[in-house]
Amino acid sequence: MPPNRPPSRARLLAPVALLAFALAVSLVVLGSGGAKDGPPESTETAEQRTTATGPARRAPDRREEERSTYTVKTGDTLGKIAEKAGVEVEALQELNPAVDPQALVTGQKLKLRE
């Protein structure tokens, strides 16, 4: 057996490092958004909210129902346009066969009715 010598520093520091690591992990987990007081914050818009039966829909106003064309705006999709105009997506596709629904361009004119 080797002669008695004092324990190495690494042997003494290992448990201390382990405790420091466990404390750091605990602080990160607790500080990362555990239970908060008050209602949860929401960043969704009214158009993104859904109900039990599907997406929330608003009734198109009279001007939108009477128009025969629609000018595409930034962020529009064929579904959003159909919802705003009060027509089916399939009807828009039939009225605008040359339009690619995946590549709508801002300023593009779409037929809404015959």
N, C-alpha and C positions, 0 to 999 in steps of 0.2 A: 504494500500500500504506500502511496506517495506521502511525503511528509505533510503535516498540517499547514496549510497556507490559507490566507483569507479568500473568501469567495470572490469571483471575478465581478467586475462592474456590470457586465452584460447579464449575468445571472440575477442581479439585483434590479436592473432596469427593465427587464422583460415584463414582469407583472405590472409595473407602473405604466409602461407603454400600452399594455393590453387594457388597463383600466381607462387610460386617456382616450384610446380609440373607441371603447364602448361608450364613453361619455359623449364624444364628438358625434357618433352615429345617433345616439339618443336625442341630442340637441337638434340635429338636422331633421330627423323624423318628426319630432314634436313641432318644430318651427316651420315645417313645409306645408302646413294647412290642415292641421287637425280640426277638431270641432270649433266652429266660430259661433259667436253669439249673433242673433239676428237672422233675418232671411238671407238665403243664398243670393249672391250677386249673379245677374244674368246679362249677357252681352248680345242676346239674340234680338232681332227686330220683330216687329209685329208680323211681317210676312213669313218669318221662319218658325213662328209658334205653330204647334200642331194640336189638334184635338184628338179625341179617341177615335173619331171616324176618318181622320185624314187632315191634310193641311188646312189652316184657317183660310177662308176665302172671303173676299169682299165682293159685293155686287157691283158690276160695272155701272158707271153713271151713264146718263142718256147720251151724252156726246160721244162716248166710246162705243156705244151700241149702234149709233147712227153712221159712224164714219165708215167709208169704204176702203180706206188705206191706212196704214200705220207706218210711221218712220221709226226704225230701230234705234234705240238708245243704248248707251254703254251699259253692259251688264244684262241686257235683255236675253231671254231664251225664248224659244218658240212656246214653251209652256206658260211662261209669264205673260207673253203677248196674248196668247189665247185666253188666259184668265182675265186679263184687263179688257179685252174686246168682247168677251162673252161668247166665244166660238170654240169649237173643238179643235184640238191640235191637228187631227186628221184633215179637217176642212181647210186649215191653213196650208197644209202640205199639198192638198189637191189644187188649191187656188194658186199656189206658188211652186210649181214643179221644179223650176230652175234653182230654187233656194236650197242651200245645204244647211240643215238645222244646226249642224255643229260648227258652222263658220259664218254666223251672222255678222254683218258689218254695220257699224254705226252710220246712220244716215240712209241706210238701205230702205226702200219702200216695199211694203208687203200688202197684197190685197187681202181685205178682211171679208168682203162680200162680193157677189157677182154684180 
